[in-house]
Every structure is written in structure tokens, then in C-alpha cells.
Amino acid sequence: MQKVEFDGRRFSYVRRGQGEPLLLIQGMSGHNGMWGEEFLSLLEPHFDVVAYNHRGIGESSWADGQFSMADLADDAAGVIQGVGWSSAHVFGISMGGMVTQELLLRHRSLVRTATIGCSWAGGPDVSLGETVRRAIAAMSTRDADHALKTAYEMNLSPRFVLPYEDYVSICLAQRVPVPVVLMQWEAAQRHDTSARLPAVTAPVQVIHGTGDAGMPLRNGEHIASLIPGARLELLKDASHLFWFDEPSRTADLVKQFAALADR
């Protein structure tokens, strides 16, 4: 695990592959190991991949107070510059997709293309699935097994099933403190870019699994409708963790979109 420091904070990350720079931004309660070995191995022949941990996650510095998605976008901008890039392709999922939206709005020059997965723009027209609230409530009990089982049910579709034991092993591989996840949840509830996304000028594609129980499909459709020229890609029956369900298809979409925008 490598580390980059800026503004008094330390962020841990993994870096692998070669080619165009690609920043991966994880979602709520996620760490960089949750991209999965198969997905990363499909990206690394084509990209110089950096997958970092949010503040308070893994070996990154502790989150010392409530933050916003804008704060997390500033973190992402610092990582891009801190690893030596002038700009990067960006792929953010779920909460990481919210961070990506703010990154597009706050740091346009740092983003070559953006892929937003299983995310939402906030606002009155869309909402999170009830399963998300159940997962947060389960986590708040501090009963680890209950929280993991609830998240497992939310994150995976009946068609594509990662064995529960494998899911638990991945989730527990790095430090993910409950207080930090609850701060992430608070930030996600306050996230609203719906009125600002029409100002986005970077090339954007939106990927969403049609079987996503936690982040209903209408959220992805909403984001794509708000961003001028955005491409919407739907993965039939795929879950919230669609890059585990269909790693090859997801990697191809990221690769092809980056190549198209670089022409």
C-alpha cells in the first residue's frame, strides 16, 4: 500500500498497470480492495490505475469531523495531483459516483472522462432504496454479522451471487470504522447536484445495473438525463456491485469510453 499526503492528510492507495491514468473512487463503507482482483487485472493492461481509500478508511488519515461530498471531491483532486498526474480518467461508484459528480463540478481540468456507476444526483425526484436504510440501521447496531448479512442482501442480485464467505473476507480485509461510514451516510443524504449537473462539460458515461436494489435504476437514468451528452449503459439484472457481476463488460465500458474521448 502506497501513501500520498496533502493538506495535512494521508491517503493510502494501490497502484498497478500502465497506460492512461485512471482513478477509482469507492463507495460508502468501501475500501480499495473491494474493486476485486479480477476487475483490477482487466484494467491494468490498459491503464495506470490508482485506487485510493477515503479519509478514515484503511490506512488513510482519520476523518476528524463531518465532511461533505465536496470535501471528498477535494480529496480526490489531491490524490490525482499527489500521485503525479495532471489529469485522469475517473470511475466512481455509488458514493464514489457522488464524489465524481462534485469532482467534475469543482475540478474540471483534472478530469479527462468520468464514469459514474450505481449512483445518484440527489434532489426531490429520486430516492435511495429502502435496503440502504436497513443496511445503515444494521451497521448502527454494531452487530458485525448482522450488518454484513444485510449489506450482502442489498449489494448482490439473485442472478449474480458472490459467496457470502468471500464477500465477508473482502469487506473485512481493511479497517472500515462504523463512525466514518455513518459520516459518509450523512454526507450522502445531503448530496444534491441535480441543479448543477447541466453545467458539466467533460465526457461522462453512466453505468447502472438493472437489478440494483440499493440504488434503483431511475437514479442512474436521472444523472444521465441531467449531464449534456452523457452516455447511459445498463447491465441487465446486475446488482449494486455490478463490477463483480460483470467485470469484463465493466472494464470494456471504461476502456472504450476513455479511448473514444481521447480521439
C-alpha positions as CSV (number, residue, x, y, z in Angstrom):
1,M,0.0,0.0,0.0
2,Q,1.4,3.4,-1.0
3,K,0.5,6.7,0.6
4,V,0.2,10.3,-0.6
5,E,0.0,13.3,1.7
6,F,-1.5,16.8,1.2
7,D,-3.3,19.4,3.3
8,G,-2.2,17.5,6.5
9,R,-3.9,14.3,5.4
10,R,-2.6,10.9,4.4
11,F,-4.3,8.8,1.8
12,S,-3.4,5.1,1.2
13,Y,-3.7,3.7,-2.3
14,V,-2.7,0.8,-4.6
15,R,-1.2,1.5,-8.0
16,R,-0.9,-1.0,-10.8
17,G,-0.8,-1.3,-14.6
18,Q,0.4,1.1,-17.3
19,G,-1.2,3.4,-19.8
20,E,-3.7,6.3,-19.4
21,P,-4.2,7.4,-15.8
22,L,-7.4,6.0,-14.1
23,L,-8.6,7.0,-10.7
24,L,-11.0,4.6,-9.0
25,I,-13.3,6.1,-6.3
26,Q,-15.0,3.6,-4.0
27,G,-18.5,3.9,-2.4
28,M,-19.8,4.1,1.1
29,S,-18.0,1.7,3.5
30,G,-15.8,0.6,0.6
31,H,-12.0,0.2,0.6
32,N,-9.7,-0.2,-2.4
33,G,-9.7,-3.9,-2.0
34,M,-13.4,-4.0,-2.9
35,W,-12.7,-3.5,-6.6
36,G,-11.7,-7.1,-6.7
37,E,-8.7,-8.8,-8.2
38,E,-10.4,-9.8,-11.4
39,F,-11.6,-6.4,-12.2
40,L,-8.3,-4.7,-11.5
41,S,-6.4,-7.3,-13.6
42,L,-8.7,-6.5,-16.5
43,L,-7.9,-2.8,-16.2
44,E,-4.1,-2.8,-15.7
45,P,-3.1,-3.7,-19.3
46,H,-4.7,-0.5,-20.4
47,F,-4.5,2.0,-17.5
48,D,-2.1,3.3,-14.9
49,V,-4.7,2.5,-12.1
50,V,-4.8,4.2,-8.7
51,A,-7.4,3.0,-6.2
52,Y,-7.3,5.0,-3.0
53,N,-9.1,4.9,0.3
54,H,-11.3,7.7,1.5
55,R,-10.5,9.6,4.7
56,G,-10.9,7.4,7.7
57,I,-10.8,4.1,5.7
58,G,-7.9,1.6,5.8
59,E,-4.6,3.4,6.3
60,S,-5.8,6.8,5.3
61,S,-5.9,9.5,7.9
62,W,-8.8,9.6,10.3
63,A,-11.9,11.6,9.4
64,D,-11.8,14.3,12.1
65,G,-15.3,15.6,11.7
66,Q,-18.3,15.6,9.4
67,F,-17.5,16.2,5.8
68,S,-19.4,16.7,2.5
69,M,-19.1,15.2,-0.9
70,A,-17.4,18.4,-2.0
71,D,-14.7,17.7,0.7
72,L,-14.3,14.2,-0.6
73,A,-14.0,15.6,-4.2
74,D,-11.2,17.9,-3.0
75,D,-9.5,14.7,-1.5
76,A,-9.8,13.0,-4.9
77,A,-8.3,16.1,-6.6
78,G,-5.4,16.0,-4.2
79,V,-4.8,12.3,-4.9
80,I,-4.7,12.9,-8.7
81,Q,-2.1,15.6,-8.3
82,G,-0.3,13.9,-5.4
83,V,0.5,10.8,-7.5
84,G,1.9,13.0,-10.2
85,W,-0.9,13.2,-12.7
86,S,-2.0,16.4,-14.4
87,S,-5.4,14.8,-15.1
88,A,-7.0,11.4,-15.1
89,H,-10.0,9.3,-16.3
90,V,-12.2,8.8,-13.2
91,F,-14.5,5.9,-12.3
92,G,-16.6,6.4,-9.2
93,I,-19.3,4.0,-7.9
94,S,-22.2,4.7,-5.5
95,M,-21.0,7.3,-3.0
96,G,-17.8,7.5,-5.2
97,G,-20.1,8.4,-8.1
98,M,-21.4,11.3,-5.9
99,V,-17.8,12.3,-5.3
100,T,-17.1,12.1,-9.1
101,Q,-20.0,14.5,-9.8
102,E,-18.5,17.1,-7.4
103,L,-15.1,16.5,-8.9
104,L,-16.5,17.3,-12.3
105,L,-18.0,20.5,-11.0
106,R,-15.2,21.7,-8.8
107,H,-12.0,20.4,-10.6
108,R,-13.0,20.1,-14.3
109,S,-9.4,20.4,-15.5
110,L,-8.4,17.3,-13.7
111,V,-10.9,15.0,-15.3
112,R,-10.4,13.6,-18.8
113,T,-13.5,11.4,-18.7
114,A,-15.8,10.3,-15.9
115,T,-17.7,7.1,-15.5
116,I,-20.4,7.2,-12.8
117,G,-21.7,3.9,-11.6
118,C,-24.7,3.0,-9.5
119,S,-25.0,6.5,-8.0
120,W,-27.5,9.3,-7.6
121,A,-27.7,13.1,-8.0
122,G,-29.9,13.8,-5.0
123,G,-32.8,16.2,-5.2
124,P,-36.5,15.7,-4.9
125,D,-37.1,13.5,-8.0
126,V,-35.2,10.3,-6.9
127,S,-34.5,8.4,-3.7
128,L,-32.3,5.7,-2.2
129,G,-33.7,2.2,-1.9
130,E,-35.1,1.2,1.5
131,T,-32.5,-1.5,1.6
132,V,-29.8,1.2,2.1
133,R,-31.6,2.5,5.2
134,R,-31.8,-1.1,6.5
135,A,-28.1,-1.6,5.9
136,I,-27.3,1.6,7.8
137,A,-29.6,0.7,10.7
138,A,-27.9,-2.7,10.9
139,M,-24.5,-1.1,10.9
140,S,-25.6,1.2,13.7
141,T,-26.3,-1.8,16.0
142,R,-22.5,-2.6,15.9
143,D,-23.5,-6.2,15.3
144,A,-20.9,-7.0,12.6
145,D,-22.5,-10.2,11.4
146,H,-26.0,-8.6,11.1
147,A,-24.5,-5.6,9.3
148,L,-22.6,-7.8,6.8
149,K,-25.6,-10.0,6.1
150,T,-27.8,-7.0,5.5
151,A,-25.3,-5.3,3.2
152,Y,-24.8,-8.6,1.3
153,E,-28.5,-8.9,0.6
154,M,-28.6,-5.2,-0.6
155,N,-25.4,-5.3,-2.7
156,L,-25.9,-8.5,-4.7
157,S,-28.6,-9.7,-7.1
158,P,-30.1,-13.2,-7.2
159,R,-28.6,-13.8,-10.6
160,F,-25.0,-12.9,-9.8
161,V,-24.1,-14.2,-6.3
162,L,-20.6,-13.8,-4.7
163,P,-20.4,-16.4,-2.0
164,Y,-21.1,-14.8,1.4
165,E,-17.8,-16.1,2.9
166,D,-15.9,-14.4,0.0
167,Y,-17.9,-11.2,0.5
168,V,-17.1,-11.1,4.2
169,S,-13.4,-11.7,3.6
170,I,-13.2,-8.8,1.1
171,C,-15.2,-6.4,3.4
172,L,-13.1,-7.2,6.5
173,A,-9.7,-7.0,4.8
174,Q,-9.2,-3.4,5.7
175,R,-10.3,-1.0,8.5
176,V,-13.7,0.5,7.9
177,P,-14.9,2.2,11.2
178,V,-18.6,2.5,11.8
179,P,-18.4,6.2,12.8
180,V,-16.8,7.0,9.5
181,V,-19.4,5.1,7.5
182,L,-22.1,7.0,9.4
183,M,-20.4,10.3,8.4
184,Q,-20.4,9.1,4.8
185,W,-24.1,8.3,5.1
186,E,-24.8,11.8,6.4
187,A,-22.9,13.3,3.5
188,A,-24.7,11.1,1.0
189,Q,-28.1,12.3,2.4
190,R,-27.1,15.9,1.9
191,H,-25.7,15.4,-1.6
192,D,-27.6,17.2,-4.3
193,T,-26.0,18.1,-7.7
194,S,-29.3,17.9,-9.6
195,A,-29.4,21.7,-10.4
196,R,-25.7,21.9,-11.3
197,L,-25.0,18.8,-13.4
198,P,-26.2,20.5,-16.6
199,A,-23.0,22.6,-16.3
200,V,-20.8,19.6,-16.7
201,T,-18.7,19.7,-19.8
202,A,-16.5,16.6,-19.5
203,P,-17.4,13.4,-21.4
204,V,-19.5,11.3,-19.0
205,Q,-20.9,7.8,-19.1
206,V,-23.3,6.4,-16.5
207,I,-23.4,2.6,-15.8
208,H,-26.2,1.1,-13.8
209,G,-27.3,-2.5,-13.1
210,T,-31.0,-3.0,-13.7
211,G,-31.1,-5.4,-10.6
212,D,-29.7,-2.8,-8.2
213,A,-31.8,-2.9,-5.1
214,G,-30.0,-0.3,-3.1
215,M,-29.7,2.4,-5.8
216,P,-32.7,2.0,-8.1
217,L,-32.2,2.4,-11.8
218,R,-34.1,5.6,-12.0
219,N,-31.2,7.3,-10.2
220,G,-28.7,6.4,-13.0
221,E,-31.2,7.5,-15.6
222,H,-31.7,10.8,-13.8
223,I,-27.9,11.5,-13.7
224,A,-27.6,10.7,-17.5
225,S,-30.6,13.0,-18.3
226,L,-29.0,15.9,-16.5
227,I,-25.5,15.8,-18.0
228,P,-25.3,17.1,-21.6
229,G,-24.2,14.3,-23.9
230,A,-23.9,11.7,-21.2
231,R,-24.0,8.0,-22.3
232,L,-26.1,5.6,-20.3
233,E,-25.1,1.9,-20.2
234,L,-27.4,-0.6,-18.5
235,L,-26.2,-4.0,-17.3
236,K,-29.2,-6.4,-17.3
237,D,-30.0,-7.8,-13.9
238,A,-26.7,-6.7,-12.5
239,S,-26.5,-5.7,-8.8
240,H,-25.1,-2.7,-6.9
241,L,-21.7,-4.4,-7.2
242,F,-22.0,-4.7,-10.9
243,W,-18.2,-4.8,-11.5
244,F,-18.2,-8.1,-9.6
245,D,-21.2,-9.4,-11.5
246,E,-19.8,-8.4,-14.9
247,P,-16.1,-7.5,-14.6
248,S,-15.2,-7.9,-18.3
249,R,-18.2,-5.9,-19.5
250,T,-17.5,-3.1,-17.0
251,A,-13.8,-3.0,-17.8
252,D,-14.6,-2.8,-21.5
253,L,-17.0,0.1,-21.0
254,V,-14.4,2.1,-19.0
255,K,-11.7,1.3,-21.6
256,Q,-13.8,2.0,-24.7
257,F,-15.2,5.3,-23.3
258,A,-11.7,6.5,-22.4
259,A,-10.4,5.6,-25.8
260,L,-13.4,7.3,-27.6
261,A,-12.8,10.5,-25.6
262,D,-9.1,10.5,-26.4
263,R,-9.6,10.6,-30.1
